[in-house]
Amino acid sequence: MIKISAKEFAQIVSGELVAIADNEILNQTPVINSKIATADNFFAAFIGEKVDGHDYVAEALSNGAKFALVSKPVSQPSILVTDVGAALLQLSKAVRDRLPNMKVIGITGSQGKTTTKEYLASILSQVGDTVATEANLNTDIGLPLTILRADEKTQFCILEMGARHPGDIDLLTKVSSPNIGVVLVVGSAHLSEFGSVESIAKTKGELIRALPAGATAVLGNQDKFTPKMADGLDLKRLIIGEDVRAGNLELPGGYAHFDLVTPTGRVPVSLAQLGEHQLLNALAAATAAFALGVSNEKIADGLTTSDSMSKWRMQVEEVAGITIIHDYYNANPESMKAALKSLVILTQISGGASWSILGKMHELGSTESERHLEVLNYGAEMGVDHFVAVECDLYGGRGMDNNPDLKETLAQMSFHYCLDHNAVLQLVSNFSAGDVLLLKASRAEKFEELADQIKLQLQKRQEEERS
């Protein structure tokens, strides 16, 4: 963080200094986990539904934290405020305002935010000091944790922005004053919270509407809402896939190779992440970088060398001659279809059978049954060999005989309905060398545990065959 006096810090957050001298210089960054606190941090004591951060102030300071930001009095060095979350946002805005030369990029959308952020971070890190949202800490808590890592040397700050309610992104945008706002796509993720796709579009569009005059809107073209978000606003506009696009796309082994085409030239790019759908995320990052004046060559280098894909996002592993695609960071109908397409491509290369092991997609609201069936139909159209539905009646586990459309779809593939993870494990004996497995579900379904169990069985079977 930038250097400020303790007195100034307290004034910004309307807080009271406790056991900290007015003239002490503070430049520590916040942490919310007391266990990872060091001398470079201060501890933000949030009060959650189950845990009160004030109970961990002593631990944080014993681990080296300089002080704590608290909303309850404590005996340790601290700054007492009314609301810790609000104080961090106030501090973030003050820091942002004091770093006018730092370029801030806000990224939102129903899917692809984290991947786009990581591509863009790979590009911009080659140009100058860059901070970016860690993992997917994209809320009103996560955004301050990112901004407050910036200092006078920081040239770029990349902020992933998520929303659970209308107004969330508007708040984050007004705090961070982005130079560039990126909206990737409006989809059905979080439909249960927002009620309609139109409401989701309005919320994602808050980023664009709250941009300062003269800023740049980088907009996707995959839905009817996003390309129009900058209409009538005093903003520059670039359309992903049009102003910056891909030419000569090839998918050897399921990985995108293409020419990056911008208004200033054309350069080759090879992505290290599986799936054709990664192309749109790469183009979004490239478009934002182009808007910042980054050269085509550095954009291409950043995309090609990016290897920081988040855990459990289209990670490919081979176990006992069988390829496993791990993709359970999150799930929505659009990402399910993209993963199924990659599954089929990899299976065509391996020569085995394709197994789509899919679990529940959460947060779809009243459309859940319809969207699950949509994914099932897509799998049949793509030629998936085995469709495994896990703990999800909506895939047809109940009432299947009364649904003629569903029966027709299931006739096109081998369908397996599994009540739980143990039922999936009963299918492992049917897997053969050359087969490709896709495991995908919403994060809450704990498919990483299922994957570990499948791997253990495959390894055990291989050892028995060798003995």
VOPAGU-2260 file (C-alpha; in pm, 1 decimal, decimal comma):
REM VOPAGU-2260
SITE   aa  ch    i         X         Y         Z
SITE  MET   A    0       0,0       0,0       0,0
SITE  ILE   A    1     106,4     362,5     -32,7
SITE  LYS   A    2     269,5     521,9     270,6
SITE  ILE   A    3      40,0     733,1     487,9
SITE  SER   A    4      51,1     840,3     849,7
SITE  ALA   A    5    -159,3     663,6    1106,9
SITE  LYS   A    6    -342,4     990,6    1172,3
SITE  GLU   A    7    -426,6    1022,8     804,4
SITE  PHE   A    8    -537,5     658,4     784,4
SITE  ALA   A    9    -771,7     714,2    1079,5
SITE  GLN   A   10    -913,0    1031,4     924,9
SITE  ILE   A   11    -987,4     855,2     596,0
SITE  VAL   A   12   -1184,3     577,4     767,3
SITE  SER   A   13   -1332,1     798,2    1043,2
SITE  GLY   A   14   -1158,3     579,4    1297,0
SITE  GLU   A   15    -989,5     604,0    1635,7
SITE  LEU   A   16    -623,8     511,2    1686,5
SITE  VAL   A   17    -556,9     270,2    1972,8
SITE  ALA   A   18    -195,0     218,9    2083,4
SITE  ILE   A   19     -67,5     363,9    1752,1
SITE  ALA   A   20     113,8     697,2    1733,9
SITE  ASP   A   21     -31,1     967,9    1506,6
SITE  ASN   A   22     294,0    1007,6    1313,6
SITE  GLU   A   23     359,6     637,9    1259,4
SITE  ILE   A   24     389,4     557,6     889,3
SITE  LEU   A   25     161,0     277,9     771,8
SITE  ASN   A   26     193,1      97,2     439,2
SITE  GLN   A   27      82,2    -254,3     528,7
SITE  THR   A   28    -168,1    -443,9     314,2
SITE  PRO   A   29    -481,6    -599,2     464,6
SITE  VAL   A   30    -543,0    -968,7     527,1
SITE  ILE   A   31    -858,8   -1131,0     657,5
SITE  ASN   A   32    -697,5   -1461,8     757,9
SITE  SER   A   33    -501,5   -1428,1    1082,3
SITE  LYS   A   34    -293,4   -1735,9    1003,3
SITE  ILE   A   35    -125,6   -1578,0     699,7
SITE  ALA   A   36     -58,3   -1239,1     860,8
SITE  THR   A   37     300,9   -1111,4     847,2
SITE  ALA   A   38     484,5    -788,5     926,3
SITE  ASP   A   39     375,2    -660,3     585,3
SITE  ASN   A   40       6,8    -677,5     680,0
SITE  PHE   A   41    -264,1    -534,6     896,5
SITE  PHE   A   42    -554,9    -757,3    1000,1
SITE  ALA   A   43    -911,4    -667,4     900,9
SITE  ALA   A   44   -1143,7    -814,4    1163,9
SITE  PHE   A   45   -1470,1    -890,8     984,0
SITE  ILE   A   46   -1771,6   -1022,6    1170,6
SITE  GLY   A   47   -1919,1   -1313,0     972,7
SITE  GLU   A   48   -2220,9   -1533,6    1021,8
SITE  LYS   A   49   -2018,3   -1799,4    1202,9
SITE  VAL   A   50   -1682,6   -1638,5    1282,0
SITE  ASP   A   51   -1593,5   -1309,1    1446,4
SITE  GLY   A   52   -1257,8   -1181,5    1326,6
SITE  HIS   A   53   -1207,2    -997,0    1654,7
SITE  ASP   A   54   -1144,0   -1334,2    1817,6
SITE  TYR   A   55    -833,8   -1368,3    1599,6
SITE  VAL   A   56    -677,4   -1025,1    1643,0
SITE  ALA   A   57    -425,1   -1152,9    1897,6
SITE  GLU   A   58    -323,9   -1439,2    1667,7
SITE  ALA   A   59    -280,4   -1205,6    1370,3
SITE  LEU   A   60     -58,2    -968,8    1565,5
SITE  SER   A   61     143,6   -1254,8    1713,7
SITE  ASN   A   62     209,1   -1369,0    1356,8
SITE  GLY   A   63     350,3   -1026,0    1279,3
SITE  ALA   A   64      57,9    -806,5    1171,7
SITE  LYS   A   65     127,5    -440,4    1249,5
SITE  PHE   A   66    -220,9    -356,9    1373,8
SITE  ALA   A   67    -586,1    -451,3    1333,6
SITE  LEU   A   68    -879,3    -270,4    1177,5
SITE  VAL   A   69   -1169,5    -340,1    1412,0
SITE  SER   A   70   -1528,8    -247,5    1486,4
SITE  LYS   A   71   -1508,3    -362,7    1849,3
SITE  PRO   A   72   -1256,2    -231,0    2102,9
SITE  VAL   A   73    -948,9    -452,0    2149,3
SITE  SER   A   74    -639,4    -401,6    2364,2
SITE  GLN   A   75    -392,5    -453,0    2079,8
SITE  PRO   A   76    -272,5    -176,9    1841,4
SITE  SER   A   77    -575,6    -105,3    1626,5
SITE  ILE   A   78    -790,3     142,7    1442,4
SITE  LEU   A   79   -1148,3     134,9    1566,6
SITE  VAL   A   80   -1417,2     206,8    1307,0
SITE  THR   A   81   -1792,3     167,3    1281,6
SITE  ASP   A   82   -1779,2     -83,8     995,5
SITE  VAL   A   83   -1463,9    -264,6     883,4
SITE  GLY   A   84   -1592,8    -334,1     531,0
SITE  ALA   A   85   -1696,6      26,2     472,7
SITE  ALA   A   86   -1363,4     146,9     610,3
SITE  LEU   A   87   -1167,9     -69,2     367,5
SITE  LEU   A   88   -1372,1      66,6      77,5
SITE  GLN   A   89   -1309,3     424,5     193,5
SITE  LEU   A   90    -938,5     353,9     221,7
SITE  SER   A   91    -935,5     190,0    -121,1
SITE  LYS   A   92   -1096,2     492,5    -282,4
SITE  ALA   A   93    -844,0     722,8    -115,7
SITE  VAL   A   94    -552,6     510,4    -235,3
SITE  ARG   A   95    -695,0     493,3    -586,9
SITE  ASP   A   96    -736,3     871,3    -595,2
SITE  ARG   A   97    -371,4     915,4    -493,7
SITE  LEU   A   98    -248,2     692,1    -773,5
SITE  PRO   A   99    -383,1     878,7   -1077,0
SITE  ASN   A  100    -122,8     731,4   -1313,2
SITE  MET   A  101    -214,7     372,6   -1226,6
SITE  LYS   A  102    -437,2     216,7   -1491,0
SITE  VAL   A  103    -730,2      24,7   -1344,3
SITE  ILE   A  104    -915,8    -242,6   -1538,7
SITE  GLY   A  105   -1249,0    -373,3   -1410,2
SITE  ILE   A  106   -1373,4    -708,4   -1542,0
SITE  THR   A  107   -1720,0    -857,3   -1501,5
SITE  GLY   A  108   -1952,9   -1098,3   -1679,0
SITE  SER   A  109   -2149,1   -1414,9   -1612,9
SITE  GLN   A  110   -1849,6   -1634,6   -1694,6
SITE  GLY   A  111   -1484,3   -1608,2   -1783,8
SITE  LYS   A  112   -1392,9   -1330,1   -1538,5
SITE  THR   A  113   -1114,1   -1512,6   -1359,5
SITE  THR   A  114    -958,2   -1659,7   -1672,9
SITE  THR   A  115    -966,4   -1322,4   -1850,8
SITE  LYS   A  116    -810,5   -1157,4   -1546,8
SITE  GLU   A  117    -528,8   -1411,7   -1546,2
SITE  TYR   A  118    -461,3   -1370,1   -1918,7
SITE  LEU   A  119    -454,3    -992,6   -1878,0
SITE  ALA   A  120    -224,6   -1013,9   -1575,3
SITE  SER   A  121      15,3   -1228,4   -1777,9
SITE  ILE   A  122      19,0    -964,6   -2052,4
SITE  LEU   A  123      50,2    -653,9   -1836,6
SITE  SER   A  124     313,0    -803,3   -1604,8
SITE  GLN   A  125     549,3    -792,0   -1900,9
SITE  VAL   A  126     492,1    -417,3   -1931,0
SITE  GLY   A  127     502,1    -296,3   -1572,1
SITE  ASP   A  128     423,0    -364,7   -1207,1
SITE  THR   A  129      78,5    -524,6   -1195,2
SITE  VAL   A  130    -156,5    -626,8    -915,9
SITE  ALA   A  131    -464,3    -837,2    -981,4
SITE  THR   A  132    -748,3    -997,0    -790,3
SITE  GLU   A  133    -630,3   -1315,4    -622,8
SITE  ALA   A  134    -837,9   -1628,1    -691,4
SITE  ASN   A  135   -1194,0   -1497,2    -735,1
SITE  LEU   A  136   -1205,1   -1249,1    -445,5
SITE  ASN   A  137   -1428,0   -1019,0    -647,0
SITE  THR   A  138   -1668,8    -874,3    -389,6
SITE  ASP   A  139   -1670,7    -561,1    -176,6
SITE  ILE   A  140   -1424,8    -744,0      48,3
SITE  GLY   A  141   -1199,1    -878,6    -225,1
SITE  LEU   A  142   -1169,0    -553,3    -421,8
SITE  PRO   A  143   -1006,8    -358,1    -134,6
SITE  LEU   A  144    -768,3    -648,7     -74,6
SITE  THR   A  145    -646,5    -594,9    -431,2
SITE  ILE   A  146    -640,9    -215,5    -456,3
SITE  LEU   A  147    -460,3    -183,5    -123,9
SITE  ARG   A  148    -174,0    -396,4    -257,3
SITE  ALA   A  149     -98,1    -117,6    -503,8
SITE  ASP   A  150     166,8     145,4    -434,0
SITE  GLU   A  151     348,2     424,2    -614,0
SITE  LYS   A  152     526,0     174,2    -840,6
SITE  THR   A  153     210,6      -1,8    -955,4
SITE  GLN   A  154     124,9      64,6   -1318,7
SITE  PHE   A  155    -175,0    -167,3   -1361,0
SITE  CYS   A  156    -447,5    -288,2   -1126,1
SITE  ILE   A  157    -681,1    -560,3   -1256,7
SITE  LEU   A  158   -1004,3    -600,0   -1064,0
SITE  GLU   A  159   -1244,4    -888,4   -1109,2
SITE  MET   A  160   -1594,2    -773,4   -1013,3
SITE  GLY   A  161   -1875,3   -1005,6    -911,0
SITE  ALA   A  162   -2226,6    -934,7    -792,2
SITE  ARG   A  163   -2494,8   -1099,0    -583,2
SITE  HIS   A  164   -2731,6    -804,4    -582,5
SITE  PRO   A  165   -2809,4    -502,6    -798,2
SITE  GLY   A  166   -2581,0    -213,9    -705,9
SITE  ASP   A  167   -2282,9    -430,8    -609,2
SITE  ILE   A  168   -2081,2    -356,8    -922,3
SITE  ASP   A  169   -2181,1       9,0    -921,5
SITE  LEU   A  170   -2025,2      40,6    -575,1
SITE  LEU   A  171   -1703,6    -136,4    -677,7
SITE  THR   A  172   -1672,5      79,0    -988,3
SITE  LYS   A  173   -1717,4     406,4    -801,1
SITE  VAL   A  174   -1452,0     302,4    -549,8
SITE  SER   A  175   -1196,7     196,8    -812,5
SITE  SER   A  176   -1259,6     444,0   -1100,9
SITE  PRO   A  177   -1146,6     208,2   -1379,4
SITE  ASN   A  178    -983,8     338,5   -1695,4
SITE  ILE   A  179   -1119,9      34,1   -1875,2
SITE  GLY   A  180   -1436,2    -163,7   -1805,1
SITE  VAL   A  181   -1467,2    -513,1   -1951,6
SITE  VAL   A  182   -1802,3    -693,3   -1970,6
SITE  LEU   A  183   -1759,1   -1041,4   -2115,6
SITE  VAL   A  184   -2104,5   -1192,4   -2148,5
SITE  VAL   A  185   -2447,4   -1193,0   -1989,2
SITE  GLY   A  186   -2559,9   -1545,5   -1908,7
SITE  SER   A  187   -2773,2   -1736,9   -1663,1
SITE  ALA   A  188   -2527,8   -1771,0   -1374,6
SITE  HIS   A  189   -2686,2   -1640,0   -1049,5
SITE  LEU   A  190   -3029,9   -1636,4   -1208,8
SITE  SER   A  191   -3181,1   -1735,0    -874,1
SITE  GLU   A  192   -3056,9   -1409,7    -717,2
SITE  PHE   A  193   -3150,8   -1175,1   -1000,7
SITE  GLY   A  194   -3470,4   -1333,9   -1131,1
SITE  SER   A  195   -3413,8   -1269,5   -1502,0
SITE  VAL   A  196   -3136,9   -1241,7   -1758,6
SITE  GLU   A  197   -3242,7    -880,0   -1813,8
SITE  SER   A  198   -3175,9    -804,6   -1448,2
SITE  ILE   A  199   -2835,1    -974,7   -1472,5
SITE  ALA   A  200   -2755,1    -762,0   -1778,2
SITE  LYS   A  201   -2852,4    -444,7   -1595,2
SITE  THR   A  202   -2628,8    -537,4   -1302,1
SITE  LYS   A  203   -2328,3    -626,8   -1519,8
SITE  GLY   A  204   -2383,2    -302,4   -1709,2
SITE  GLU   A  205   -2332,7    -105,5   -1387,9
SITE  LEU   A  206   -1959,3    -127,6   -1457,7
SITE  ILE   A  207   -1997,0      54,1   -1787,7
SITE  ARG   A  208   -2249,8     310,4   -1668,4
SITE  ALA   A  209   -2028,6     407,2   -1372,6
SITE  LEU   A  210   -1707,5     447,2   -1574,4
SITE  PRO   A  211   -1556,3     796,6   -1573,6
SITE  ALA   A  212   -1611,7     999,9   -1891,0
SITE  GLY   A  213   -1353,5     917,7   -2156,5
SITE  ALA   A  214   -1285,0     568,9   -2021,8
SITE  THR   A  215   -1295,8     265,9   -2250,3
SITE  ALA   A  216   -1569,5       1,2   -2255,5
SITE  VAL   A  217   -1453,0    -340,0   -2377,9
SITE  LEU   A  218   -1766,1    -536,7   -2460,2
SITE  GLY   A  219   -1839,1    -894,0   -2562,7
SITE  ASN   A  220   -2059,2    -983,0   -2858,2
SITE  GLN   A  221   -2198,5   -1317,6   -2744,9
SITE  ASP   A  222   -2539,0   -1193,3   -2628,8
SITE  LYS   A  223   -2784,7    -919,9   -2721,0
SITE  PHE   A  224   -2723,1    -706,1   -2411,8
SITE  THR   A  225   -2348,8    -658,2   -2376,7
SITE  PRO   A  226   -2256,7    -488,0   -2708,3
SITE  LYS   A  227   -2505,8    -208,6   -2639,7
SITE  MET   A  228   -2396,5    -125,5   -2284,8
SITE  ALA   A  229   -2195,7     182,5   -2385,7
SITE  ASP   A  230   -2466,5     326,0   -2613,1
SITE  GLY   A  231   -2525,4     694,1   -2541,8
SITE  LEU   A  232   -2233,6     720,3   -2296,4
SITE  ASP   A  233   -1923,2     938,1   -2322,8
SITE  LEU   A  234   -1694,6     637,0   -2356,1
SITE  LYS   A  235   -1463,5     480,1   -2608,6
SITE  ARG   A  236   -1584,7     136,3   -2716,5
SITE  LEU   A  237   -1411,0    -178,7   -2838,0
SITE  ILE   A  238   -1597,2    -498,8   -2924,2
SITE  ILE   A  239   -1429,5    -828,0   -2836,9
SITE  GLY   A  240   -1403,0   -1048,8   -3144,2
SITE  GLU   A  241   -1455,7    -757,4   -3382,6
SITE  ASP   A  242   -1213,0    -472,4   -3309,3
SITE  VAL   A  243    -968,6    -734,1   -3182,8
SITE  ARG   A  244   -1030,7   -1078,2   -3326,6
SITE  ALA   A  245    -885,7   -1420,5   -3406,0
SITE  GLY   A  246    -790,2   -1540,2   -3752,2
SITE  ASN   A  247    -692,1   -1884,6   -3879,5
SITE  LEU   A  248    -816,6   -2061,5   -3566,4
SITE  GLU   A  249    -699,8   -2419,5   -3519,8
SITE  LEU   A  250    -755,6   -2655,1   -3225,8
SITE  PRO   A  251    -474,6   -2912,2   -3222,7
SITE  GLY   A  252    -532,8   -3133,5   -2920,9
SITE  GLY   A  253    -817,4   -2906,1   -2811,1
SITE  TYR   A  254    -588,4   -2604,2   -2757,7
SITE  ALA   A  255    -652,0   -2281,9   -2949,4
SITE  HIS   A  256    -387,9   -2166,1   -3196,5
SITE  PHE   A  257    -474,9   -1850,1   -3389,5
SITE  ASP   A  258    -359,7   -1520,7   -3532,6
SITE  LEU   A  259    -436,9   -1225,4   -3307,5
SITE  VAL   A  260    -564,4    -951,0   -3534,8
SITE  THR   A  261    -576,3    -590,7   -3407,6
SITE  PRO   A  262    -607,7    -259,5   -3593,7
SITE  THR   A  263    -226,0    -238,4   -3589,9
SITE  GLY   A  264    -129,3    -583,2   -3712,9
SITE  ARG   A  265    -136,9    -959,3   -3683,9
SITE  VAL   A  266      65,2   -1197,1   -3460,1
SITE  PRO   A  267      40,5   -1572,2   -3383,7
SITE  VAL   A  268     -81,5   -1697,4   -3043,7
SITE  SER   A  269     -93,1   -2046,4   -2891,1
SITE  LEU   A  270    -293,0   -2090,7   -2570,0
SITE  ALA   A  271    -180,5   -2336,7   -2304,9
SITE  GLN   A  272    -532,1   -2381,7   -2164,0
SITE  LEU   A  273    -768,6   -2647,7   -2295,8
SITE  GLY   A  274   -1085,9   -2553,5   -2479,3
SITE  GLU   A  275   -1205,7   -2343,6   -2768,1
SITE  HIS   A  276   -1399,8   -2131,2   -2520,2
SITE  GLN   A  277   -1070,2   -1998,5   -2381,7
SITE  LEU   A  278   -1038,8   -1803,9   -2706,9
SITE  LEU   A  279   -1301,8   -1548,9   -2605,2
SITE  ASN   A  280   -1133,8   -1492,4   -2269,6
SITE  ALA   A  281    -797,9   -1447,4   -2442,3
SITE  LEU   A  282    -947,7   -1202,0   -2691,7
SITE  ALA   A  283   -1108,1   -1005,5   -2407,5
SITE  ALA   A  284    -771,8    -972,5   -2234,2
SITE  ALA   A  285    -607,4    -882,8   -2564,2
SITE  THR   A  286    -868,1    -613,9   -2634,2
SITE  ALA   A  287    -818,3    -455,1   -2291,4
SITE  ALA   A  288    -440,3    -464,3   -2336,3
SITE  PHE   A  289    -471,3    -310,6   -2682,5
SITE  ALA   A  290    -681,2     -30,3   -2533,8
SITE  LEU   A  291    -393,8      34,4   -2291,9
SITE  GLY   A  292    -148,1      70,0   -2578,5
SITE  VAL   A  293      31,2    -262,2   -2530,0
SITE  SER   A  294     203,4    -386,5   -2846,3
SITE  ASN   A  295      67,3    -684,3   -3037,2
SITE  GLU   A  296     388,5    -875,5   -2970,2
SITE  LYS   A  297     366,9    -833,8   -2593,2
SITE  ILE   A  298      -1,8    -926,3   -2598,0
SITE  ALA   A  299      78,4   -1244,5   -2789,9
SITE  ASP   A  300     368,2   -1328,8   -2559,1
SITE  GLY   A  301     150,3   -1278,7   -2250,9
SITE  LEU   A  302    -128,3   -1500,1   -2382,6
SITE  THR   A  303     106,9   -1773,3   -2499,4
SITE  THR   A  304     306,7   -1787,0   -2176,4
SITE  SER   A  305       8,1   -1764,1   -1941,7
SITE  ASP   A  306       6,0   -2078,5   -1730,1
SITE  SER   A  307    -165,1   -1951,0   -1416,6
SITE  MET   A  308    -506,1   -2104,4   -1480,6
SITE  SER   A  309    -698,4   -2143,6   -1155,8
SITE  LYS   A  310    -716,4   -2481,7    -990,7
SITE  TRP   A  311    -994,9   -2707,9   -1117,7
SITE  ARG   A  312   -1053,3   -2510,6   -1438,9
SITE  MET   A  313   -1018,1   -2743,0   -1738,3
SITE  GLN   A  314    -709,3   -2906,4   -1591,6
SITE  VAL   A  315    -604,0   -3217,0   -1782,8
SITE  GLU   A  316    -441,9   -3516,6   -1618,5
SITE  GLU   A  317    -364,6   -3868,5   -1737,6
SITE  VAL   A  318    -409,9   -4157,1   -1494,9
SITE  ALA   A  319    -355,5   -4521,2   -1593,1
SITE  GLY   A  320    -398,9   -4441,8   -1962,2
SITE  ILE   A  321    -720,4   -4246,7   -1906,2
SITE  THR   A  322    -746,3   -3870,8   -1953,3
SITE  ILE   A  323    -933,4   -3675,6   -1684,9
SITE  ILE   A  324   -1054,9   -3318,9   -1735,9
SITE  HIS   A  325   -1103,3   -3149,8   -1398,6
SITE  ASP   A  326   -1347,6   -2858,6   -1425,7
SITE  TYR   A  327   -1540,9   -2792,2   -1106,1
SITE  TYR   A  328   -1447,7   -2439,0   -1013,8
SITE  ASN   A  329   -1803,9   -2341,6   -1104,1
SITE  ALA   A  330   -2075,0   -2447,9   -1348,8
SITE  ASN   A  331   -2344,0   -2289,5   -1560,2
SITE  PRO   A  332   -2509,9   -2401,8   -1884,1
SITE  GLU   A  333   -2268,2   -2210,8   -2104,8
SITE  SER   A  334   -1953,9   -2344,6   -1939,0
SITE  MET   A  335   -2101,8   -2696,1   -1934,7
SITE  LYS   A  336   -2147,2   -2686,6   -2312,1
SITE  ALA   A  337   -1796,3   -2553,1   -2368,1
SITE  ALA   A  338   -1650,8   -2830,8   -2154,7
SITE  LEU   A  339   -1851,2   -3096,0   -2339,5
SITE  LYS   A  340   -1715,3   -2968,6   -2669,3
SITE  SER   A  341   -1358,1   -2997,5   -2540,7
SITE  LEU   A  342   -1434,7   -3347,5   -2412,5
SITE  VAL   A  343   -1544,0   -3461,0   -2758,0
SITE  ILE   A  344   -1237,0   -3308,2   -2925,0
SITE  LEU   A  345    -996,1   -3480,0   -2685,5
SITE  THR   A  346   -1178,0   -3809,6   -2726,3
SITE  GLN   A  347   -1150,1   -3790,8   -3104,5
SITE  ILE   A  348    -774,2   -3759,5   -3059,5
SITE  SER   A  349    -741,5   -4036,6   -2800,3
SITE  GLY   A  350    -962,2   -4284,0   -2988,2
SITE  GLY   A  351   -1145,4   -4393,1   -2674,0
SITE  ALA   A  352   -1490,3   -4322,7   -2535,0
SITE  SER   A  353   -1610,5   -3992,3   -2389,4
SITE  TRP   A  354   -1755,1   -3986,6   -2038,0
SITE  SER   A  355   -1926,4   -3669,0   -1921,2
SITE  ILE   A  356   -1967,5   -3694,3   -1544,2
SITE  LEU   A  357   -2181,0   -3393,4   -1460,5
SITE  GLY   A  358   -2333,8   -3275,0   -1137,0
SITE  LYS   A  359   -2571,1   -3002,1   -1030,9
SITE  MET   A  360   -2553,3   -2646,8   -1154,8
SITE  HIS   A  361   -2653,8   -2418,2    -872,7
SITE  GLU   A  362   -2813,8   -2073,0    -874,7
SITE  LEU   A  363   -3032,6   -2125,4   -1182,5
SITE  GLY   A  364   -3356,5   -2060,8    -998,5
SITE  SER   A  365   -3681,2   -2177,1   -1159,8
SITE  THR   A  366   -3504,3   -2252,5   -1490,4
SITE  GLU   A  367   -3288,3   -2525,9   -1336,8
SITE  SER   A  368   -3477,0   -2820,4   -1488,4
SITE  GLU   A  369   -3491,3   -2659,2   -1832,4
SITE  ARG   A  370   -3122,3   -2568,7   -1838,4
SITE  HIS   A  371   -3008,2   -2911,2   -1718,6
SITE  LEU   A  372   -3206,8   -3069,9   -1997,9
SITE  GLU   A  373   -3051,4   -2822,1   -2241,3
SITE  VAL   A  374   -2703,5   -2944,0   -2142,0
SITE  LEU   A  375   -2814,8   -3304,0   -2178,2
SITE  ASN   A  376   -2945,0   -3238,3   -2530,8
SITE  TYR   A  377   -2622,3   -3062,2   -2621,8
SITE  GLY   A  378   -2421,6   -3362,1   -2507,0
SITE  ALA   A  379   -2627,3   -3585,5   -2733,5
SITE  GLU   A  380   -2581,8   -3349,8   -3028,2
SITE  MET   A  381   -2205,5   -3339,6   -2974,2
SITE  GLY   A  382   -2184,0   -3717,8   -2974,4
SITE  VAL   A  383   -2087,0   -3779,7   -2612,6
SITE  ASP   A  384   -2068,3   -4157,0   -2559,5
SITE  HIS   A  385   -2156,8   -4175,8   -2189,3
SITE  PHE   A  386   -2356,5   -3916,0   -1999,8
SITE  VAL   A  387   -2332,1   -3961,1   -1621,6
SITE  ALA   A  388   -2573,1   -3750,2   -1414,0
SITE  VAL   A  389   -2474,7   -3727,1   -1048,9
SITE  GLU   A  390   -2724,4   -3651,8    -770,8
SITE  CYS   A  391   -2951,3   -3463,2   -1004,9
SITE  ASP   A  392   -3308,1   -3576,5   -1067,7
SITE  LEU   A  393   -3344,0   -3302,5   -1325,8
SITE  TYR   A  394   -3128,9   -3499,6   -1566,2
SITE  GLY   A  395   -3395,9   -3766,6   -1578,6
SITE  GLY   A  396   -3340,4   -3985,1   -1275,5
SITE  ARG   A  397   -3709,3   -3961,1   -1189,2
SITE  GLY   A  398   -4008,2   -3934,3   -1415,0
SITE  MET   A  399   -3804,0   -4028,8   -1720,9
SITE  ASP   A  400   -4071,9   -4261,0   -1859,9
SITE  ASN   A  401   -4319,6   -3973,1   -1866,6
SITE  ASN   A  402   -4092,9   -3748,4   -2071,9
SITE  PRO   A  403   -4084,4   -3861,5   -2439,3
SITE  ASP   A  404   -3842,7   -3584,1   -2542,8
SITE  LEU   A  405   -3599,9   -3691,5   -2273,9
SITE  LYS   A  406   -3632,2   -4056,9   -2371,3
SITE  GLU   A  407   -3547,8   -3969,3   -2731,1
SITE  THR   A  408   -3239,6   -3775,1   -2623,1
SITE  LEU   A  409   -3117,8   -4055,5   -2399,3
SITE  ALA   A  410   -3149,4   -4303,6   -2681,8
SITE  GLN   A  411   -2861,5   -4127,3   -2854,5
SITE  MET   A  412   -2607,9   -4204,9   -2581,5
SITE  SER   A  413   -2538,4   -4433,3   -2290,0
SITE  PHE   A  414   -2703,1   -4263,1   -1992,6
SITE  HIS   A  415   -2609,5   -4336,0   -1630,7
SITE  TYR   A  416   -2799,6   -4186,7   -1340,6
SITE  CYS   A  417   -2604,5   -4189,3   -1013,1
SITE  LEU   A  418   -2761,1   -4105,7    -679,8
SITE  ASP   A  419   -2425,4   -4025,9    -519,3
SITE  HIS   A  420   -2049,0   -4037,1    -564,4
SITE  ASN   A  421   -2034,6   -4404,2    -468,6
SITE  ALA   A  422   -2259,9   -4488,8    -761,2
SITE  VAL   A  423   -2016,8   -4314,5    -996,5
SITE  LEU   A  424   -1733,0   -4522,7    -859,2
SITE  GLN   A  425   -1921,1   -4834,4    -966,0
SITE  LEU   A  426   -1864,4   -4723,8   -1325,1
SITE  VAL   A  427   -1485,0   -4709,4   -1299,9
SITE  SER   A  428   -1452,0   -5073,2   -1406,8
SITE  ASN   A  429   -1604,2   -4968,1   -1741,5
SITE  PHE   A  430   -1332,1   -4711,2   -1815,1
SITE  SER   A  431   -1072,5   -4823,6   -2068,6
SITE  ALA   A  432    -735,6   -4692,4   -2181,5
SITE  GLY   A  433    -789,0   -4406,0   -2424,6
SITE  ASP   A  434   -1114,2   -4293,9   -2263,7
SITE  VAL   A  435   -1158,2   -3930,6   -2163,1
SITE  LEU   A  436   -1350,1   -3830,1   -1849,3
SITE  LEU   A  437   -1495,2   -3485,7   -1788,2
SITE  LEU   A  438   -1586,5   -3409,7   -1427,6
SITE  LYS   A  439   -1785,0   -3088,2   -1395,5
SITE  ALA   A  440   -2031,6   -2945,1   -1144,8
SITE  SER   A  441   -2084,0   -2643,5    -925,4
SITE  ARG   A  442   -1818,4   -2597,8    -661,2
SITE  ALA   A  443   -2047,8   -2706,2    -376,7
SITE  GLU   A  444   -2076,4   -3057,4    -522,3
SITE  LYS   A  445   -1717,2   -3135,0    -413,1
SITE  PHE   A  446   -1619,9   -3309,2    -735,2
SITE  GLU   A  447   -1253,7   -3279,2    -639,9
SITE  GLU   A  448   -1322,9   -3551,1    -381,8
SITE  LEU   A  449   -1494,5   -3765,8    -644,6
SITE  ALA   A  450   -1198,6   -3715,2    -877,9
SITE  ASP   A  451    -955,7   -3828,7    -608,7
SITE  GLN   A  452   -1159,0   -4144,7    -550,5
SITE  ILE   A  453   -1173,8   -4222,5    -922,3
SITE  LYS   A  454    -797,5   -4175,5    -953,2
SITE  LEU   A  455    -732,3   -4407,7    -659,2
SITE  GLN   A  456    -943,7   -4680,4    -817,1
SITE  LEU   A  457    -773,1   -4639,4   -1153,4
SITE  GLN   A  458    -428,7   -4654,1    -997,0
SITE  LYS   A  459    -523,5   -4957,9    -789,2
SITE  ARG   A  460    -656,4   -5134,1   -1097,3
SITE  GLN   A  461    -336,5   -5057,1   -1285,7
SITE  GLU   A  462    -122,5   -5195,6   -1004,0
SITE  GLU   A  463    -328,5   -5514,5    -993,7
SITE  GLU   A  464    -291,6   -5559,7   -1369,0
SITE  ARG   A  465      85,1   -5525,9   -1340,1
SITE  SER   A  466     117,5   -5773,1   -1053,5
